[in-house]
Amino acid sequence: MKKIILSAVILGLFAVTAFALRGDDAPAAVKASFAKLYPSVTKVKWEKEEANYEAEFEVNKVETSCLFDASGNLLETESEISVTALPAGVSEYIAKNYAGQKIKEAAKIVDSKNVVTYEAEIKEGELIFDASGNFVKKVVEAEDDDDEKDEKK
């Protein structure tokens, strides 16, 4: 019985380790694209998001992340902003639809076509708004894994 439990623990640790992503594990094209965009950044945390690769780092003390496809194409860049920098419609929407909830974090997202959206994180998930502050969708992380589920209101 001890061998079975030990085997299960070892297998579980192997599975967790196999899905962890270090900078060296990102494809060369992804690392090259990142280095070209941010040559002075040396501390990068890489995560695999489905078929894509996310680089998390700081630029001028601002938390930033870039999402790349496996070929190294930049899909989007997300930068932390102050809650007060969100468009006015964001606070109004949250006050009306999520009364009593405060915005924990805010971010500006720019996709590969230069389309700007904003993210406001509240207790129930991440709310996405367009550049004018109009609600687009709610993103909620599934509890059993890191996959995200989109909900439109």
Steps between C-alpha positions, in 0.01 A plus 500: 500500500787738584648440152170593335469822700865588440458432129191722488683783678800474267275488195312806626821693556619404153174623347524835680865538399427407139251786469721762664660727244839659542640768271722243334192294410335771290562455127800684360276716278303615805812584700650684200185709452492588868870594505452723196209684668654521848881468469569644847261268689687216667248362752219324314251242625365283218166319510332289237140604430339236281701523174655838589780628721471782753798699622449679832750772595540859619580806292573817698339338808178427308377139491473402136429185304521409133321212334667333202396219271742210447648673194598805704223732380394749767128454570451756778674706765343561840628773731386573853342844545349680795128452554450873446645466147208279389240666273210658694247244378683219678437630852138580412441150362651331805305721743175413322559128432733400786387728782740515791790337315827682460742473213805307625723554197476671163681449172519639149514237226621572148458223242701438183269732302548783753146457635492620861288336768502533876481238772356559847549219748228458762419220743291314241754508218646727237274742315609612154400839358561670166703821468186708569421315822218285362470149647620224265517177706573337833787251531487251786773248574370147535549371855640160400771628267650815351275508194290811477133517415353802320154631583326779310224699662 
